[in-house]
Amino acid sequence: MNKEVRKAVIAGNWKMNKTPSEAKTLLTEIAPLVKDADCEVIACVPFVDLQTALETTKGTNVKIGAENCHWAEKGAFTGEISANMLKEMGVEYVIIGHSERRQYFGETDITVNQRVKAALTAGLKVILCVGELLEQREQGITEEVVSMQTKIDLMGVTAEDLKNIIIAYEPVWAIGTGLTATSDQAQEVCKIIRNVLASLYCEKCAEGVTIQYGGSMNDGNAKELLSKVDVDGGLIGGASLVAEKFAAIVSAASNG
C-alpha cells in the first residue's frame, strides 16, 4: 500500500448470504471492532439487506455498498435494480463485474462498462472487478486478459470519473477455492492494472487509484498481501462474514 497517494480500502462482499436480521447482528458486531480503522471500511450486502445495513451503520465509519446494479435508469428489466434506486436509498458503493456475475449471469465487458457508467452517472462509487481464469494464467496471458478487461470496462470513463472507481483484481481461480495468489503474483497484476490506467489516463491519475486484491484474502494472509506497494486493500468474501476475521483484515490495512 502507499497511503500517501491513495486510500486503503477493505470491502466485504457478502454475496448471497445473511438475512436482514442476520445482517443487523453481523454489522453490530463489526462496527465497534473497526471504529478506529485507518482505512475505508465497506460492507457490500445483498439487496434485501441494504436498508437494514444503512440503518445499523448510521453514525459509524462503515460504508454500505450493493453487489450489482443495472445499466438502465428504469424499464422492463424484471428483478433488476437501478443505480438511481441505490443512490436514493443512501448506498455509496456498488460492486460491478464480479467474476460470479460474469460466470453465472452472462455479464460481459460491454455490459460491465454500461453498468459502470450508469453507476457513476447516478453518483455511486464503483468497485470494478477484473481477473483471469486458471487456464488463462496457465497459458501465460494474464496480462493480456486483465489489460483488455480494464480497457473495455473503462471505455468512456473520464479521468474525473476515475476518482470514484476502485479496481479489484480477482484471479477467478482464487475465488472461493481456498487458493490465493502469492503476494508477488498479486503485486505483479495490480501493477499491470496501474500501468494500463497510466496509458489510458496519466501517471498521476493511475497513482491515485485504489487497487484491491480479491482472491481469498483472509486474516492469515492479509498482512503479507497488503505489504505490496500496489495492493491497496482487499475485496473480502468469506472472511467478511465473520466479524473478528474481517476486523483483523481491517487492522492489517490500518497498520500497514
C-alpha angles and dihedrals in degrees: 000000000000105000092175092074106022143024123262110227131191112189128180118218105200094184111191096341136114130033117234092266091049090047090055091051094049096046090047087056095045100047099069092042093058101032093112096044119147091210139056112278120203134176114200107197140178116280094253090056098050099091093046091046093051092050094045095050097044109131093017131100092246112111122205127227137178125232098232145348137198125251096232124079091222140332147104098332103126113209095012130119125215127223090240090057090054093046094051090052090057098254112154105188138036131191113226130185099014111174091243089058089049094044102042104024104037099247114165133192088262094056090041089056091050091051092048092054092046091051093049092048089053091052099253126139114238131222100199117198125210132165147135133257121244093253090051091054090047090051090054096241100115092117094050094046097046093043092052092048092050094049096047095041090054098045109138093009111131128219088252091053090050089070087071096051130091116189119214117201105212116176099209091217090061100050114106091340099098088241117121131192112244115254089254092052091049091049092048094055096039087054090050089054091049090051090052090051090051090053092048097043122357140296093260091049091051093048090055096056120099110227116193131197113230112177111108096314107174143167090277100053103026097094094055094044092047092050089075115098097231097042103090101174142316143273099218125205121175096008091058089068093065113066097211094048093047091047090051090055090048088051091052090052092046094051097039 
